[in-house]
């Protein structure tokens, strides 16, 4: 159950776009369409932003989008806003287990 | 609205035991798988365990297998995590979360802190 690989940090200016990658293997990310993305402000409950690779739950702005190619999934945040500054985690199933990425700290400049 | 509230965290000595609880409201508890996830200080999220709607099927991460036991009481709308043989590396904030399907966790609690230290 190895963690998925995410860059430790990412940054972008207000109004710009940023993409965060999440790399796994054919046993997790590449083998299923069950990639999710979570936004986590420290001290608060994590929030689901994307599920099943590219679907947005009700209430999540369409500035957040997800995609996948092979063993790598991506989260793109467009039109960056100050409140987007947070930690972002990807997850995938690996068979019947669940595995998370190490997390990416997004800084809005 | 959907709410999940964890409780039961605290300070425990290595080798000790602790039982966490998660009280659910605002949805039909028995219609959903529920999961435990933890976050060690300064670390990322780590999946711990999940349990089926009726409680007849569970899945645990290798790191807790044989030491932690997840269970639920649908009548009480509550989820539990019995943690035995605790180690320093189990120190973390423990979250419960609802599984919406497709392994996505759509609602999370605020977490409860477990500290394993002598």
Boltz contact constraints between the chains, C-beta under 6 A:
constraints:
  - contact:
      token1: [A, 1]
      token2: [B, 62]
      max_distance: 6.0
  - contact:
      token1: [A, 34]
      token2: [B, 102]
      max_distance: 6.0
  - contact:
      token1: [A, 34]
      token2: [B, 103]
      max_distance: 6.0
  - contact:
      token1: [A, 36]
      token2: [B, 104]
      max_distance: 6.0
  - contact:
      token1: [A, 45]
      token2: [B, 108]
      max_distance: 6.0
  - contact:
      token1: [A, 45]
      token2: [B, 110]
      max_distance: 6.0
  - contact:
      token1: [A, 46]
      token2: [B, 108]
      max_distance: 6.0
  - contact:
      token1: [A, 48]
      token2: [B, 104]
      max_distance: 6.0
  - contact:
      token1: [A, 48]
      token2: [B, 106]
      max_distance: 6.0
  - contact:
      token1: [A, 51]
      token2: [B, 102]
      max_distance: 6.0
  - contact:
      token1: [A, 51]
      token2: [B, 104]
      max_distance: 6.0
  - contact:
      token1: [A, 52]
      token2: [B, 102]
      max_distance: 6.0
  - contact:
      token1: [A, 89]
      token2: [B, 45]
      max_distance: 6.0
  - contact:
      token1: [A, 93]
      token2: [B, 103]
      max_distance: 6.0
  - contact:
      token1: [A, 96]
      token2: [B, 59]
      max_distance: 6.0
  - contact:
      token1: [A, 98]
      token2: [B, 47]
      max_distance: 6.0
  - contact:
      token1: [A, 98]
      token2: [B, 103]
      max_distance: 6.0
  - contact:
      token1: [A, 100]
      token2: [B, 45]
      max_distance: 6.0
  - contact:
      token1: [A, 102]
      token2: [B, 44]
      max_distance: 6.0
  - contact:
      token1: [A, 103]
      token2: [B, 44]
      max_distance: 6.0
